[in-house]
Amino acid sequence: MKKLNGFPGHFFGWSWRQLSPELMDVIRQDVSMLTLLSEVLCLLDMVVNSFAHMISTKPVDRYIRPQFTCDGPLAIDSGRHPIIESIHNDFIPNNIFLSEASNMGIVIGPDMSGKSTYLQQVCLIVILAQIGCARFANLRVFDRIFTRMGTADCFEYNCSTFMTEMKETAFIVQNISERSLVVMDELGRATSSSDGFAMAWSCCEHIMALKVYTMRPFGTLFFGLSGLSANFFTKHVTFAFAC
């Protein structure tokens, strides 16, 4: 498995060395246009090939138009991951509720228990908005959705896994507002358990002070985050255990 995980990196490095400096200079002149083209194609694929196809092949009663409020809660009843459920017929729906009184949710569980799927499901339902896959949904209008997911080196910017994690976390902390949805998947995994826990705790403290709706899962090493509810007695933290 380790060899398979390392193969994309070795292949990328080999491919990079095969390109001549002259070719790279030509590509570099139009890199902004190529980036824009890539984003347009990804958006087109998402709207036409993913969302439109899923909606047209599902029963009408499995997708609803959510209720929107300015300052109300994020409440989803029997929410589903639109992509996963198209692959597995036995997908189990999940609920989520975040409000001013309970603005942070921490999902704790072992690897492969469904934490990331649960978080991605919430983001996708918010993005889908008018056609979210749930039995009931009440959403506030979010200005941005911030995510910090995955553990991998960034070859493009010559950043290690830890450096990538720190840069993305810093960007989120510096740009979130009270109307943002923040989703973080196992923050602090790229470093030691003690340092990762301290970083995760500090980030939670900062986000809770802003009353931002936050979904945040941590693995079994971070069960100590349950102490947040005791330290912040004026705020409520929702805990869910994946199994």
The 8 nearest C-alpha neighbors of each residue, nearest first, counted from 0:
[[1, 3, 2, 4, 5, 6, 7, 8],
 [2, 0, 4, 3, 5, 6, 7, 8],
 [3, 1, 5, 0, 4, 6, 7, 9],
 [2, 4, 0, 6, 1, 5, 7, 8],
 [5, 3, 1, 2, 6, 0, 7, 8],
 [4, 6, 2, 3, 8, 7, 1, 9],
 [5, 7, 3, 9, 8, 4, 10, 2],
 [8, 6, 10, 9, 5, 11, 4, 3],
 [7, 9, 11, 6, 10, 5, 12, 154],
 [10, 8, 12, 6, 11, 7, 13, 5],
 [9, 11, 13, 7, 12, 8, 6, 14],
 [12, 10, 8, 14, 9, 13, 7, 15],
 [11, 13, 15, 9, 10, 14, 8, 16],
 [12, 14, 10, 16, 15, 11, 9, 17],
 [15, 13, 11, 17, 12, 16, 10, 18],
 [14, 16, 12, 13, 17, 18, 11, 10],
 [15, 17, 13, 14, 18, 12, 19, 11],
 [18, 16, 14, 15, 19, 13, 12, 20],
 [19, 17, 16, 15, 20, 22, 14, 23],
 [18, 20, 22, 21, 17, 23, 16, 15],
 [21, 19, 23, 22, 24, 18, 25, 16],
 [22, 20, 24, 19, 23, 25, 18, 26],
 [21, 23, 25, 19, 24, 20, 26, 18],
 [22, 24, 20, 26, 21, 25, 27, 19],
 [23, 25, 27, 21, 22, 26, 20, 28],
 [26, 24, 22, 23, 27, 28, 21, 29],
 [27, 25, 23, 28, 24, 29, 30, 22],
 [26, 28, 30, 24, 25, 29, 23, 31],
 [29, 27, 26, 25, 30, 24, 31, 23],
 [30, 28, 32, 27, 31, 26, 33, 25],
 [29, 31, 33, 27, 32, 28, 26, 34],
 [32, 30, 34, 33, 29, 35, 28, 27],
 [31, 33, 35, 29, 34, 30, 36, 37],
 [34, 32, 30, 36, 35, 31, 37, 29],
 [33, 35, 31, 37, 32, 36, 30, 38],
 [34, 36, 32, 38, 37, 33, 39, 31],
 [37, 35, 33, 39, 34, 38, 32, 40],
 [36, 38, 34, 40, 35, 39, 33, 41],
 [37, 39, 41, 35, 36, 40, 42, 34],
 [40, 38, 36, 42, 41, 37, 43, 35],
 [41, 39, 43, 37, 42, 38, 44, 36],
 [40, 42, 44, 38, 43, 39, 45, 37],
 [43, 41, 45, 39, 44, 40, 38, 46],
 [44, 42, 40, 46, 45, 41, 47, 39],
 [43, 45, 48, 41, 42, 47, 46, 40],
 [44, 46, 49, 42, 43, 48, 47, 41],
 [47, 45, 50, 43, 44, 49, 51, 48],
 [48, 46, 51, 44, 49, 45, 43, 50],
 [47, 49, 44, 52, 45, 46, 51, 50],
 [48, 50, 45, 52, 47, 51, 46, 53],
 [49, 51, 46, 53, 52, 54, 47, 45],
 [52, 50, 47, 54, 53, 49, 46, 55],
 [53, 51, 55, 49, 50, 54, 48, 56],
 [54, 52, 50, 56, 55, 51, 49, 57],
 [53, 55, 51, 57, 56, 52, 50, 62],
 [54, 56, 52, 53, 57, 51, 58, 59],
 [55, 57, 53, 54, 52, 58, 51, 59],
 [58, 56, 54, 55, 53, 59, 61, 62],
 [59, 57, 60, 61, 56, 62, 54, 55],
 [58, 60, 61, 62, 57, 63, 54, 55],
 [59, 61, 62, 58, 63, 134, 57, 133],
 [62, 60, 59, 58, 132, 133, 63, 134],
 [63, 61, 132, 60, 130, 131, 59, 133],
 [64, 62, 130, 131, 65, 133, 132, 61],
 [63, 65, 129, 130, 131, 66, 62, 128],
 [66, 64, 136, 137, 63, 129, 67, 128],
 [65, 67, 137, 138, 136, 64, 68, 139],
 [68, 66, 138, 139, 137, 65, 140, 69],
 [69, 67, 139, 71, 70, 138, 140, 66],
 [68, 70, 139, 71, 140, 67, 138, 141],
 [71, 69, 68, 139, 72, 140, 99, 98],
 [70, 72, 68, 139, 69, 73, 98, 138],
 [73, 71, 98, 97, 74, 138, 139, 137],
 [72, 74, 138, 97, 96, 137, 139, 98],
 [75, 73, 96, 137, 136, 95, 72, 138],
 [76, 74, 136, 95, 94, 135, 78, 137],
 [75, 77, 94, 135, 78, 134, 133, 136],
 [78, 76, 92, 93, 94, 133, 134, 79],
 [79, 77, 133, 93, 92, 76, 75, 94],
 [80, 78, 92, 132, 81, 133, 120, 77],
 [79, 81, 120, 83, 82, 84, 78, 116],
 [82, 80, 84, 83, 79, 85, 132, 53],
 [81, 83, 85, 84, 80, 86, 53, 49],
 [84, 82, 86, 85, 80, 81, 87, 90],
 [83, 85, 87, 86, 90, 82, 81, 80],
 [84, 86, 82, 83, 87, 81, 88, 53],
 [85, 87, 84, 83, 88, 82, 90, 89],
 [88, 86, 84, 89, 85, 90, 83, 82],
 [87, 89, 90, 84, 86, 85, 83, 91],
 [88, 90, 87, 91, 84, 86, 92, 85],
 [91, 89, 84, 88, 87, 92, 83, 79],
 [90, 92, 89, 93, 79, 77, 84, 78],
 [93, 91, 77, 79, 78, 90, 94, 133],
 [94, 92, 77, 78, 79, 91, 95, 76],
 [93, 95, 76, 77, 75, 78, 96, 92],
 [96, 94, 75, 74, 97, 76, 93, 73],
 [95, 97, 74, 73, 75, 98, 72, 94],
 [98, 96, 73, 102, 101, 72, 74, 212],
 [99, 97, 72, 101, 102, 100, 73, 96],
 [98, 100, 102, 101, 210, 72, 97, 71],
 [99, 101, 98, 235, 234, 102, 97, 233],
 [102, 100, 235, 98, 97, 99, 236, 103],
 [101, 103, 212, 97, 98, 99, 100, 210],
 [104, 102, 213, 236, 101, 212, 214, 237],
 [103, 105, 237, 214, 238, 236, 215, 213],
 [106, 104, 215, 238, 216, 237, 214, 239],
 [105, 107, 216, 239, 240, 238, 215, 217],
 [108, 106, 240, 217, 218, 216, 241, 239],
 [107, 109, 241, 218, 240, 219, 242, 112],
 [110, 108, 218, 112, 219, 111, 242, 107],
 [109, 111, 112, 108, 218, 113, 114, 219],
 [112, 110, 113, 109, 114, 108, 242, 115],
 [113, 111, 242, 110, 241, 109, 114, 108],
 [112, 114, 116, 111, 115, 117, 241, 242],
 [115, 113, 117, 116, 112, 241, 216, 118],
 [114, 116, 118, 117, 113, 119, 184, 216],
 [117, 115, 119, 113, 118, 114, 120, 80],
 [118, 116, 120, 114, 115, 119, 113, 121],
 [119, 117, 115, 120, 121, 116, 114, 122],
 [118, 120, 122, 116, 121, 117, 115, 123],
 [119, 121, 80, 117, 123, 118, 122, 116],
 [120, 122, 124, 118, 119, 123, 125, 117],
 [123, 121, 119, 125, 120, 124, 126, 118],
 [122, 124, 126, 120, 125, 121, 127, 119],
 [123, 125, 131, 127, 121, 126, 122, 128],
 [124, 126, 128, 122, 123, 127, 121, 131],
 [127, 125, 123, 128, 124, 122, 131, 129],
 [126, 128, 124, 131, 125, 130, 129, 123],
 [129, 127, 125, 131, 126, 130, 124, 65],
 [130, 128, 64, 127, 131, 65, 63, 126],
 [129, 131, 64, 63, 128, 127, 62, 132],
 [130, 132, 124, 127, 128, 62, 129, 133],
 [133, 131, 62, 79, 78, 61, 124, 130],
 [132, 134, 78, 77, 135, 131, 62, 76],
 [133, 135, 77, 76, 61, 63, 78, 136],
 [136, 134, 76, 133, 75, 65, 137, 63],
 [135, 137, 75, 65, 74, 76, 66, 138],
 [138, 136, 66, 74, 65, 73, 67, 75],
 [139, 137, 73, 67, 66, 68, 72, 136],
 [138, 140, 68, 69, 67, 71, 70, 141],
 [139, 141, 69, 138, 142, 67, 68, 178],
 [142, 140, 178, 179, 143, 139, 180, 144],
 [141, 143, 179, 178, 140, 144, 180, 176],
 [144, 142, 179, 141, 180, 145, 178, 175],
 [143, 145, 180, 179, 181, 146, 142, 141],
 [146, 144, 181, 182, 180, 171, 143, 147],
 [147, 145, 182, 183, 181, 148, 144, 184],
 [148, 146, 183, 184, 182, 167, 168, 145],
 [149, 147, 184, 183, 146, 150, 185, 182],
 [148, 150, 151, 147, 184, 185, 164, 160],
 [151, 149, 160, 189, 148, 152, 188, 164],
 [152, 150, 160, 149, 153, 159, 163, 161],
 [151, 153, 160, 159, 158, 154, 163, 150],
 [154, 152, 158, 155, 156, 157, 159, 151],
 [155, 153, 157, 156, 152, 158, 8, 159],
 [154, 156, 153, 157, 158, 152, 11, 12],
 [155, 157, 158, 154, 153, 163, 159, 152],
 [158, 156, 154, 155, 153, 159, 152, 163],
 [159, 157, 153, 156, 162, 163, 152, 154],
 [158, 160, 152, 162, 161, 163, 153, 157],
 [161, 159, 152, 151, 163, 162, 150, 189],
 [160, 162, 164, 189, 159, 163, 165, 190],
 [161, 163, 165, 159, 164, 160, 158, 166],
 [164, 162, 160, 166, 161, 165, 158, 159],
 [163, 165, 161, 167, 162, 166, 168, 160],
 [164, 166, 162, 168, 163, 167, 169, 161],
 [167, 165, 169, 163, 168, 164, 162, 170],
 [166, 168, 170, 164, 169, 165, 163, 171],
 [169, 167, 171, 165, 170, 166, 164, 172],
 [168, 170, 166, 172, 171, 167, 165, 173],
 [171, 169, 167, 173, 168, 172, 174, 166],
 [172, 170, 168, 174, 169, 173, 175, 167],
 [171, 173, 169, 170, 174, 175, 168, 206],
 [174, 172, 170, 171, 169, 175, 168, 176],
 [173, 175, 171, 172, 170, 176, 169, 145],
 [176, 174, 171, 172, 179, 173, 177, 143],
 [175, 177, 178, 179, 174, 211, 209, 142],
 [176, 178, 211, 179, 210, 209, 175, 212],
 [179, 177, 141, 176, 142, 211, 180, 140],
 [180, 178, 143, 141, 176, 142, 177, 144],
 [179, 181, 144, 212, 213, 145, 143, 141],
 [180, 182, 213, 145, 144, 146, 214, 179],
 [183, 181, 146, 214, 215, 213, 145, 147],
 [184, 182, 147, 215, 146, 148, 186, 185],
 [183, 185, 148, 216, 186, 215, 147, 115],
 [186, 184, 217, 216, 188, 187, 218, 183],
 [185, 187, 188, 184, 199, 183, 217, 195],
 [188, 186, 195, 189, 190, 199, 185, 198],
 [187, 189, 190, 186, 185, 195, 191, 192],
 [190, 188, 161, 187, 160, 150, 191, 164],
 [191, 189, 188, 195, 187, 194, 161, 192],
 [192, 190, 194, 193, 195, 189, 188, 187],
 [191, 193, 195, 194, 196, 190, 220, 188],
 [194, 192, 196, 195, 191, 197, 190, 198],
 [195, 193, 197, 191, 196, 192, 198, 190],
 [194, 196, 187, 192, 198, 197, 193, 190],
 [195, 197, 199, 193, 198, 194, 192, 200],
 [198, 196, 194, 200, 195, 199, 201, 193],
 [197, 199, 195, 201, 196, 200, 194, 202],
 [200, 198, 196, 202, 197, 201, 186, 195],
 [199, 201, 203, 197, 202, 198, 196, 204],
 [202, 200, 204, 198, 203, 199, 197, 205],
 [201, 203, 199, 205, 204, 200, 198, 206],
 [202, 204, 200, 206, 201, 205, 207, 199],
 [205, 203, 201, 207, 202, 206, 200, 208],
 [204, 206, 202, 208, 203, 207, 201, 209],
 [205, 207, 203, 209, 208, 204, 211, 202],
 [208, 206, 210, 204, 209, 205, 203, 211],
 [207, 209, 205, 206, 210, 204, 211, 203],
 [208, 210, 206, 207, 211, 177, 205, 176],
 [211, 209, 207, 208, 177, 102, 212, 99],
 [210, 212, 177, 209, 213, 179, 206, 102],
 [213, 211, 102, 180, 103, 181, 97, 210],
 [214, 212, 103, 181, 182, 180, 211, 104],
 [215, 213, 182, 104, 103, 105, 181, 183],
 [214, 216, 105, 183, 182, 104, 184, 213],
 [217, 215, 106, 105, 184, 185, 107, 114],
 [218, 216, 185, 107, 221, 106, 184, 219],
 [219, 217, 108, 220, 107, 109, 221, 185],
 [218, 220, 221, 222, 109, 108, 107, 217],
 [221, 219, 218, 222, 192, 217, 223, 196],
 [222, 220, 223, 219, 218, 224, 217, 196],
 [221, 223, 224, 219, 220, 225, 107, 218],
 [224, 222, 221, 225, 226, 220, 196, 227],
 [225, 223, 226, 222, 227, 221, 200, 196],
 [224, 226, 223, 227, 222, 228, 238, 229],
 [227, 225, 224, 229, 228, 223, 230, 222],
 [228, 226, 230, 225, 229, 224, 231, 236],
 [227, 229, 231, 226, 230, 236, 232, 235],
 [230, 228, 226, 227, 231, 232, 225, 235],
 [231, 229, 227, 228, 232, 226, 233, 234],
 [232, 230, 228, 234, 233, 229, 227, 235],
 [231, 233, 234, 229, 230, 228, 235, 227],
 [234, 232, 231, 235, 100, 230, 228, 229],
 [235, 233, 232, 231, 100, 101, 236, 228],
 [236, 234, 101, 100, 228, 237, 102, 233],
 [235, 237, 103, 101, 228, 104, 238, 102],
 [236, 238, 104, 103, 105, 101, 235, 239],
 [239, 237, 105, 104, 106, 236, 240, 107],
 [240, 238, 106, 107, 105, 241, 237, 104],
 [239, 241, 107, 108, 106, 242, 238, 105],
 [242, 240, 108, 112, 107, 114, 113, 239],
 [241, 112, 108, 240, 109, 113, 111, 107]]
